[in-house]
Amino acid sequence: MSGVSGELDGSNELAWRKMQTAAHWLWHEGISAARLRGVHKGRPASIAAAKVAALKAEGLGATEIAKRLKVGRASVYRVLAS
């Protein structure tokens, strides 16, 4: 029943895994090269660390800071931890 409903036999599965590994390696190499050129910088920050720090200094908790800045509470915790 090999090949039915998207099933892979052992040899096809091994070939698929090798292809996936090679593709991941090429992707990783490309990202590394872009970072060295200063091109790949990731997603821009959606939350200003200075605003979080200012609100924290006012004595507000993470939940209230998140509500005021319209971001997730986890984002506030991430900024506070860094």
Secondary structure in CASP SS format (residue, H / E / C, confidence):
PFRMAT SS
TARGET T0000
AUTHOR 0000-0000-0000
METHOD secondary structure of the structure
MODEL  1
M C 1.00
S C 1.00
G C 1.00
V H 1.00
S H 1.00
G H 1.00
E C 1.00
L C 1.00
D C 1.00
G H 1.00
S H 1.00
N H 1.00
E H 1.00
L H 1.00
A H 1.00
W H 1.00
R H 1.00
K H 1.00
M H 1.00
Q H 1.00
T H 1.00
A H 1.00
A H 1.00
H H 1.00
W H 1.00
L H 1.00
W H 1.00
H H 1.00
E H 1.00
G H 1.00
I H 1.00
S H 1.00
A H 1.00
A H 1.00
R H 1.00
L H 1.00
R H 1.00
G C 1.00
V C 1.00
H C 1.00
K C 1.00
G C 1.00
R C 1.00
P C 1.00
A C 1.00
S C 1.00
I C 1.00
A C 1.00
A H 1.00
A H 1.00
K H 1.00
V H 1.00
A H 1.00
A H 1.00
L H 1.00
K H 1.00
A H 1.00
E C 1.00
G C 1.00
L C 1.00
G C 1.00
A H 1.00
T H 1.00
E H 1.00
I H 1.00
A H 1.00
K H 1.00
R H 1.00
L H 1.00
K C 1.00
V C 1.00
G C 1.00
R H 1.00
A H 1.00
S H 1.00
V H 1.00
Y H 1.00
R H 1.00
V H 1.00
L H 1.00
A H 1.00
S C 1.00
END
